[in-house]
Amino acid sequence: MSENINFRLAQPEDDEPLRALLRGSRMPGAISLAPTCEPSFFRAIEVEGFDRQTIVAVKADRILGVGVAGKRLVCMNGRAREVGYLSRLRLAPEIRNTPALARGYQFLRRCHDEFMKVPFYFTSIMEDNSEAVGLLTSRRAGLPIYRPLARYCTTLIPARCEKRSRPFAKVQVVSGKEFSSSAIMQFVNNVGRNKEFYPVYSESDLDKSNGLLRGLRLDDFLVAKEDGRIVGTLALWDQSAFRQIIVARYSPWMKFVRGALKPLCRLLGVAALPATGVPVRISTAACVAIEGNRSDIFGQLLVQALHQLKKKNKDFLLVGVAQSDPLQQVAESFLHLTVNSQIYTVAWDEEVVCDLDGRIPYFELGSL
């Protein structure tokens, strides 16, 4: 089968077949998800980085597989550094147990040597996807080396859950409209460098229609002030115009849990677990930057975020935090459901090692 497959870089006319491939794919697990990119695959991946190379596997003019490699500017040991990011790996069922994957990585290696030339890549794999984890970390057939970097927790919080929190007289949460985009981005970058892999943003990423923060506006930001200065930010990133999350199916036991929880959700006035087959009405917490990584400020921002989502007709807030980050305990103090992933570094060179100084990692969930 794989001998009849050709690998090439995607072209603009591949957009619809790529979206169809994603619509037909689903990620395994107790809650099987199908992330989609409507109405444009290429516009959707703009938030994932720059200098993107989309590799497709083609047989008889039919696209059977895809993977994207891009670059990002992130903080490592407090300094900006260019690294790679791998995403959107999807294979049609008929080529999943063939040498096609290894051949695709051989093509990626050529792109790496010619175009990318980054020291390493990072990528995310859901822990429930044991088949992908076992295969990609096997080092078989010339696959690159996947090294675990951090456990990543994606926490789903019902938007109509307003947890009462102890007020902090000095901390006030206001709209980002009270500040300029330059002031907010400067704060985000200054605080972000204290965490490993925090993106380095520019003001244009917020203002441009194709920037890394496409779709975010100043009034989507919640800003925590203390003594008149910014001490925290959290943005509500609604990506539904270009990226969607659909629940493809629930496992039998998870379907039972969903049904059993419905009466409790009605009693609490919160949204039940989403129905299958339709996009989840969701916003993603983005640009989370907290001075001193203070839990009290993060808690105040989350309370206000959930309140804002009620007005935006959203059902859930999605929060992504590394398990080692104390802020994850704050996210899980709300009514929640958490799905765990593993972040890996990916490289072909055995000697490539991330010489990190022990800072807490941060990965922008809306860009994964």
N, C-alpha and C positions, 0 to 999 in steps of 0.2 A: 504493500500500500504506500509506504513512505517514499519508495523510489519514483512514484508518479507525481510527487508533490514538489512544487517549486516554491522557493522563498524569495520574497522581494520586499521593497519598501512600498507602503500603501500610497495610493494616488487619490486625488479628490473624488474620482468617480466610485471609489470603494466605500464611500460613506454609508450608503444604505445597506449594502451587504454586511458591513461591520456592525451596524446597529441591529440587524436581524440576528447575527451570531450572538450578540449579547442578550437579546430578548429570549433566545432559545437556551441560554445557559443559566445554571443556578448553582449557588454555592451550597455544599452539603452542610448538614447540621440539624440540631433540634428545630431550629427555625431556618428554613432554606430560603436564602435571599437571591434575588435577581437584580443586581444593579444595572440600570439602563442609561443610555446617553441620547435622549431625544431632545430636540429634533436633529442634532448634528453630533456625530462621534468626535470629529476633529475639534469642534468648538468646546466640547465638554472637557477634553483632556488638556485644554490650555491652562487650567488651574493646577496641573500636576507638575509643571516645570517648563523649562525652555530647551531649545535645540532638540526637540522630540523626534525620535525615529520610531515609526510604527511599522513593525514587521508582520507580514501576513504570509500564511501558508495557503497555497492555491493549487487546486486540481481541476483541470478542465474548466477553467474560468470561474470555479466556485471557491469562495474563501472558506477554509475549514479551520483556520486558527489565527490568532492575533496575539501580539505582545508589544508593549510600548516601553521604550527606554528614553529617559530624559535627563536633564541636568537640573540641579537646584543649588542655590547659594544658601548655606546654612552656617550656624555657629558651631564651631568645634573648639573646645578649650577657650571659649570666649572670643575667637577670631573667625572672620568670614572665610569659608572654604567651599570650593565647588566639588560636589559629589554627584553621583548618579542615582536614579530612582527607576525601578522596574515595576510595571503595573499592567493591568488589563489582560493578564495571561488567560486565554480561553482556547480550548480545543474542542472541535466537534467530536461526538462520541466515537465515530468510526476511525479516528486517528489517535485516540488517547492511549492505547496500548501498543503503539508502534514506535519505531525509531524517529518519528517525526519531531518529537520534542527535542531530542539530542541534536538533530539537524538544524532545528530552529535556533538553538543556542550556538551552534557553529556559525550561523549567519550573524547572530548578535555579536559574537567575538570579532568578526570581521568589521562590523560597524563600530565596535568599541575601539579597535585599533586605528580605524580610518577617521572616524568622526568624533567619538565621545571622549576618549582619552582621559577619563576620570580615574582617580585612585581606586574607587570601589563604588558599588551601588548599595542601596538598601531597598527592602521590600517588605510587605506585610502578608502573612498567611494566617487565616483563621485556624485556631487550634482544632476545631471540629472537622476541618478538612484534612483528616489523617492521611488520605491517599496522596494528596498533593505534598504534604509535609514529608512523607516517606520517600516519595519519588525525587523531589527536588533536592533533598539533603543527602541523597544516596551517593553522590559523586560518581555515578556510573556514566559510562559512554561519553566522557569528556565534559560532563556538566560542571559548571563553576562550583566554587565552595560556598555553601550557605552556612554562616556562623550565627547562632542566636545572639541578639544584641539586647533586647528588652521585651518583657511581657507588656502588652498593651491592652488596656481595658476600655471597651466602648460601652458606655452606660446610657440606657434609654430611660428617660424620666418623663412621666406623663405631664403634659403642660398645665393641666388643671390641678396639679398637686401643689398647693402653696404651703410649704412647710413654715411654721412660725419659728422665727429665730430671735435671739436676744438682740435688741437694737444696740448699735454702737454709736454713741452720740457724735463722735468725731468723724465717722465715715458716712458720706452721703453719696448715693448713686444717682447720676444724672444722665441725660441723653448726650451722645457724642456730638450733637449739633451745637453744644455749647463751646466746642473747641474746633480748631482748624485741623485738617487732615495731617498737616505737617507736625503739629504738636502731638497728635495721637500716635503717628507712625514713629516719631522720635522716641516716645516713651516705650512703645512696644519693642523697638530694636534695642534700646538701652537695657531694659529689664530682660528681654528675651535672651541676650547673650549669656545670661547666668545659667541657662539650661543647654544641654547638648542637643544639637540638630534643630534648634529653633530657626525657622526661616528668617532670612534677612530681607526685609521688605523695603520698598521705596514708596514714595507718595503716589507715583504713577500706578502702582499695583492696585491701589484703591480707586483711582479716578478713571483708569482706562477700561473700555468695554471688553478688552481681552487680557487684562492684567491677572496676576496670580490670585487676586481677591475679587475676581469678576462677580458682579451682582451685589457686592457690599456697598453700603452708603454710610455716611456719617451717622445718620439717625438709626442705623442698625447697631451702633456701638453703645454699650453701657459703660460708663466711666465712673469709677469710684474716686471720690475726692476726700482728702483729709488735710485740714488746715489750709485749704485753698489750692492744694497741689494734687496732681494725678497720682494715685497709688495702685490703680488696677484697671484693667480693661477686659471686656468680654463682648464679642460681636455675635449677633444672631444671623447666621448665614443661611439664607433660603436659596437652595440650589435647584429648586424644582423646575426652573425654566430651562435648565440644560443637563441636569443629572438627577436621576430618580432612584429610589429604593423601593422594590416591590417584594412582598413576601410571596414566594412561589408555593411553599407548602409548610405545614407543621408536621412534625413527627407525631405518631399516635398519642404518645403520652403528653406532648406539648399541646396537642389539640384538646385533650381532656383538661389540661391546666387552664387553657384559654377559656373554655366553656365554664369551668368552675369559678373563674375569677370575675366573670361578667357581672354577677349580682353585687359583688364587693365593689367593683369599679363604679357601678351606678350609685351605690350608697355613698362612696367617697366623692362622686362628681368628677371622676377622671376618665380619660379615654381607655377603652379596653384595648388589648393587643390587636393590631390592625388586621383587617380582612385580607384574604389572599387575592392576588391578581390585580390589585389597584395600587398606585403609588401611595406611600405613607406620607401623611401630612406632617412634615418634620422640618425643624431647623437645626443646624449644627453650631455648637459653640466654637468660635474661632478667635484667633488673636488673644488667647488667654494669657495675660501678662500681669503678674501680681508681685508688687514690691515685697521683697523678703519672703515670697511664697507663703504669705499669711493666709491661714485657713479662714479667719473671720471675714476677710475681704472677699475671698472667693465665695463663701456662703452667702454674703449679702448680694453679690452679683448674680448668683444662681436664683435666689428668691425673686429678684427683679426680672430676671430673664423669663422665668416661668409666668410671671404676671404679664409681661409684654406679649408672650406667645398666645395668651388668651385673646388679646385684641387682634392678633394676626390670623386667627382661625387655624392655628396649628395644634396638633394633638400631642406631639412629643418634642423634647429637646434631646439631642444626641451629644454626649460629652465624651471626648477621648483623652485619657490620661494614662501615663505609664504607671504600672502597678507599684513601682518604687516611689512614686510621688505622693507625699502626704495629702495632696489635694484630692486624690482618688477616694480617700475616706470621707471627705466632704460630699462628693458626688453621690456616694452610696449611702449617705445619711438620709437621702430622699427616697421615696418610693421608687423602685428602679428594677430594671433587668439589665444584667451585664453579660456581654459576649467578649471572650478573650481571644486575642491574636498574639502572634509572635513576630517581632520585627527582626529581620536578619540583615547582616551585611553579605554582599555577594561579590566575589572576585575569583579570578582564575589563578592568581599568584598566591602560593602558600605563604609567602613572606609578608603579604599585605595584612597589617594589623592596625586596628584603630587605637592609637596611643592616646586614650582619653584620660582626663584627670579626675573622673569620678562624679561629675555633675549629673543631676537628674535629667533624663532625656525628655524631650518634647517633640511630638510629631503632630502636624496640623491635620486634624481628622478630615476636614473638607477637601484636602489635597491627596488623600490616600486612595 
